[in-house]
Amino acid sequence: MIHIFPSGPMCSLRRALLLWLVPMFVLVGLVSAACAYWSYGRMVGTFMDDQMEQLALSIATNEGYAPPPGLTRERAHKWGSYVTQVFGADGRLQATALPQLAVGLQAQPGFHDLEQDGTGWRAYTTAPGASGHRVQVLQSSQFRGTLATERAGAAIAPILLLLPLSVLVLWGVVAAVSRAVQDIGRQAASQDEHHISELTLERVPHEIKPLVTSFNSLLSRLRDAFATQRRFVQDAAHELRTPITAVALQLENVRRDLPPGACAQSFTQLESGVQRAQRLVDQLLKMSRQEAAAPDPATAVDLDAQLRESINTLIGLADQRDIDLGLVESAGTKPAAALRCAPGDLRSVLDNLIENALRYTPEGGVVDVRVLDEGGRVAVEVVDNGPGIPEDMLARVFDRFFRVPGTGGRGSGLGLSIAQSAAQRCGLRIALRNRGDRSGLVARIEPA
């Protein structure tokens, strides 16, 4: 199979067209030049031969011929002047227009190609006349070649001028096609699992439309698959929520009649498992609603008020685990004027990061929420003194249902994934790093 595209860095529409078409253009130009030179050479030769023959016959019929004065080799070669020679019946030269040209009489009448002192000449010799004298007319072959070259050059010049122009036009057209393909690629790259839409077919070349149509078919199937997945998760969470809530209520009723001892310890573990199941169902519902909801418009957000609201919501969990939860602001920070995003998404980011820190910080620990002003860019850091995350797992904790081994049953593996999705929608980025001075984790929120 012949591949028109070269491999490696040369695999490009522009380079492929240039590699194939430019040599073809050059070859066409060379063939056209050769054909024009051959055609004009024959035309010039035929015309000049006819002139030489008429001149020779005219001189042969004129008994009183006198050669024209002032003819030189330069004039003969540059201007193509004819060199006339008259020979007597005995073959001796009687008159010549250029004495420096020592070319003898040709025995056979007609046209001949001669060479004298390294210079080519075209000659026509007449047959003997009534008086026996003969006429020979010569013309420089160099002049004929130059004339044919000039005429061929004039004919091929437009083609030679069109070659670079054609290359430039070809480059521009391919560049426009490349931009169209790149625009289609950007549209395809901008798709995500939350917002999948078909690529537009407007101004798409007919040759590329089948490819774009196949992309649209694939995107449609992906959209349907994601919608089915979201519906399944939402329906399953709704169906599980009621029985799990009923089980939790029954456990509360049973605890009052439960005798102390080993049975109580097992019952506590059962309650912990039910609570984790409730949290998982709540996170699944939150995730499905987040993915299905249309994005809220970005507005100026009072970050300070949003942080205090999130802290007030989670202060109960902090008190329950005896954790010191507080807000620390740097001097001169103006968060309300620095962040523009959807309030619901920002609230989801803050709630999940703070709650995640509270759940993994040991009882009696500290969780600080810091607001930083870094040259006009506002950032938020949630700092805890928990166990931290192994460096090789920092990139994986944003995956759904991923939990760091050894953390027990405190999380569902969805909080950071939900926070990251919400942050991306409002133009923020979440970066995690372990504290360098002591154990613990720093979750940083900053503009992307």
C-alpha positions, 0 to 999 in steps of 0.5 A, a space after each residue: 500500500 502506498 502512503 501519500 503522507 510521510 511518517 514522523 514530523 513530516 506527516 502533514 497535509 501541507 507537507 504532503 501536498 507540497 512534497 507531491 505537487 511542487 515536484 509535479 509543478 516543477 516537472 511540468 514547467 521543465 517539460 513545458 520549457 523543453 517542448 517550447 524550446 523544441 517547438 520554437 527551435 523548429 519554427 525559427 529553423 524553418 523560417 530562417 532556412 526559407 529566408 536563406 534559400 530565397 536570398 541565395 537564389 536571388 543572388 544566384 540570378 543576379 550577375 552583378 552581386 556586390 557583398 554588403 560592407 561592414 559585416 563582422 563576426 559579432 554582428 553575425 552572431 548577435 544579430 543573425 546577419 546572413 553571410 553570403 559567398 559567391 563561387 565561380 565555376 572553378 569553385 574559387 571564392 569570388 565574393 564574400 560578405 565576411 572575409 574572416 569566415 574561411 568556409 569552403 564551398 559545399 559540394 552538394 547543394 542544399 542545407 548543411 550544418 558546419 563548424 568553423 573554429 568551434 562555432 556552428 553555422 547553418 549553410 545553404 548552397 545552390 546548384 550551379 547556374 547557367 554560368 556555372 557560378 554558385 552561391 552559399 549563404 550562412 547564418 550563425 547557429 548560436 544566433 538561432 539557438 539564442 533566438 529559440 531560447 528567447 522565444 521559448 522563455 517568453 512563452 514559458 515565463 507565465 508558467 514559471 511565474 504561476 508556479 510560485 503563485 500556485 504554491 502560495 495559493 495551495 499553501 493558503 488553501 491547505 492552511 484554511 483547510 487545516 484551520 477548519 480541521 483544527 476547529 473541528 478538533 477543538 470542538 471535539 476536545 471541548 466536549 466532556 461527560 457533562 456537556 456533550 453536543 454534536 459538532 457543527 457541519 456548517 462550512 465543513 468541506 464535503 470530504 470531511 463531513 463523513 468524518 464529522 458525521 461519524 464523530 457526531 454519531 459517537 458523541 450522541 451514543 456517549 451522551 446517551 450512555 452518560 445520561 443512562 448512567 446518571 439516571 441509574 445512579 440517581 434512581 439507585 440512590 433514591 431507591 436505597 435512601 428510604 430502606 437505609 433510613 428505615 434501618 437507621 431508625 430501627 437501629 436507634 430504637 434497638 439501641 435503647 433496649 440493647 444490654 451493655 457488653 460485646 453486643 453493644 460494640 458489634 452494634 456500634 460497628 453496625 451503626 457505623 456501617 449504616 451511617 457510611 451507607 447513608 453518606 454514600 447514598 447522599 454523595 451519589 445523589 449530590 453527584 447525579 444532581 450536579 452532573 444533570 443540572 445546568 451550570 449557574 451563571 458566574 457572578 461576583 461571589 463574597 468569598 468570606 461570606 461563603 466560607 463562613 456559611 460552609 464553616 457554620 454548616 460543618 461546625 457540628 461535625 467539628 464539635 462532634 470530633 473535637 476538632 478546632 475549625 477556624 477561618 484565617 484571612 490575610 491582611 488586605 484580602 478582598 475575596 468578593 472582588 477577586 472571584 467570579 463563579 457560580 455560587 452553588 459550585 463554589 459552595 460545593 467545592 468548599 463544603 467537600 474539601 472542609 468536610 473531607 479534612 474534618 473526617 480524616 483529621 484525628 479527634 482533637 486535631 486542627 483544621 484551618 481555612 486560610 484566605 490568601 491574597 497573592 498579587 491580586 489573585 485570591 486563593 483558599 487553603 484548607 489545612 489539616 493535621 491528619 495522616 496526609 496522602 502518599 505522594 504516589 496517590 495524590 493524583 488518584 484521589 480525585 477518581 470516583 470511589 478511590 480511597 487511600 488504603 488504610 483510611 478505614 471506613 470514613 469516606 465514600 471516595 466521592 467527595 474530592 471527585 465532586 469538588 473537582 468537577 464543581 471547581 472546573 465548572 467555575 474556573 478553579 483548580 484544586 491542588 493537593 500537597 502534603 505539609 512539609 513541616 508536619 503530618 497533614 494535607 493542604 488542599 489549595 483552591 486557586 484560579 485555573 
